[in-house]
Amino acid sequence: MRVAVAGLEYEGNSLSLRIERRADFERMGIFEGAALLGAAAGKQLALAGAIETLLAGGAALRPIYWTKGGAGGHVEDAFFAEAMARIVEGIADAGPLEGVYLAMHGAMICAVEKDPEGAVLAALRARIGPRVPIAVSLDLHAHVTPRMAAAADIIVGYETYPHVDAHRTGARAAALLLRAMRGEIRPVTRIRKYNAILPVLGGATDAGAPMAAVAAAARAIEAAGHALSVSYFPVQPWLDMADVGITGLAVTDGDAAAAEGVAQTILDAMWTRRHAFELPAMTPDQAVRAALLREGRVLLVDAPDSIGGGASGDSPALLAALLAQAPQVESALCLVDPAAVQRAASSGEGAEARFELGAWQDRRWFAPVPVTARVERLCDGLFTYRGGPVAGATGRLGPSAVLRAGGVRILATTHAVYEHLDEHYAACGIDIGACRLVSFKNLMNYRKLLGPGTSFIALDGPGATPLRLQDVAWKQRRRPFWPADDTPEPPPLPASA
Ligand SMILES: [Zn+2]
């Protein structure tokens, strides 16, 4: 059983000014041929789970091409075209195949191509014909399109957020692929969609959260034998396209009508809980003041500037609040600002200098904040992820500087990098255990740091990843949609190609 293995993972954001180019993907790694197997080995990636499962099932692998680029704005069309050609032509040229597995995020966007995963899958299907089964693993925030569902036989999404099950998701997709290749099942995938988007911050699958009930419903349907796999996609909400909305998906054994029914059931499980996804949030000034009234350490979640959601990571809104409300309180904050890093490097460690911090790339909402700070440390910005799907991989902040103004320590970095826990702070010499206030620019991983003595406050406000989705000046999104409109009947989106 010869199986081609490939992947293209990236999460886009229409509101972000970031443009990801080849160099940005190269920082995380672009792997071709056998190098792909080495890159996946020992990792908690979906790709790794699939590879291990396929090998255990006796498959002979044809590794083709894989890259995983994190989150940002648009991917340059030229790089996407190159990656797509490598994947589609590489698989088509790999000789006779019995199956194909692809690791994808599912929410990539390019300047021109708004459904890159659908384009890859459709082109691949056209090249290899209808008989070779294609299995795909996706992130839970995928924007699943009818074109994707039509071209793939098997689609399986992450079950958890925080994403702790990427490896298992790849393994599940591969296990279904093996069964299809052996002729044990004839998988069909169907989706159902509503014109609704949900705040990412409220989308945890932890006990008690609305998505936990949706996840439980999906697992119960699988356990009852009504579907081979059930997935739910609350979707990356900051995509300004008319066809973006929450999606239910089911894979059944040859029964398209049953797959549609199950997809509809799980979609409705999200829709009926839509109000519960909204969490309280505060302006940066309110948040800092409220945090100082609490015992213990408080994590300030800079939700509107979430690098994990594709934002620039350069909003100085919280910095301004810390300097105004808590200038002597020990705190740590991370900010993308290559110009500040360069100024710190030319000043030298121990020097004091005047900085204009933040709004380095994105000045739509904020201006740089003037700060006199001491250059505490210069560092290379390399760290190792201790958990999550990329555990063990190297994070590259680029040249970075730790600046101190009173009690406020600012980690200025060159690149916007997905943060997991505090690996990035620790690598640059900041011990968050000694801080009363610590800022994070992700929407979920910070939860792994919560516990006795550590609470969090989410920030509200403008940015490329705002909480209030109804306030965004959408250009392409059509009314009515949730949460701008609360219609008695859910507004549907097309589910077939
Ligand atoms: Zn995700």
Residues whose N, C-alpha, C, O or C-beta is under 5 A from the ligand:
A	BS01	ZN	D139 L140 H141
